[in-house]
Amino acid sequence: MDFSAAGDWTLLNERVLIAATMAAARVVAGDGVIASVEVVNQAPRRRTGMRSN
């Protein structure tokens, strides 16, 4: 599954990531246990091997 945003591989597609995380949470914790998932920050800890623009 690709979580990168279309046209910019340095950003996350939040909708796809949240949907996948909620699906996994239902399997791990049970249906209805996890109410929501929120992406609060997309700042990387480090950028190794990325091109400078």
Secondary structure, DSSP 8 states (H G I E B T S, - for coil): ---EETTEEEEE-HHHHHHHHHHHHHHHH-TTT-----------S---S----
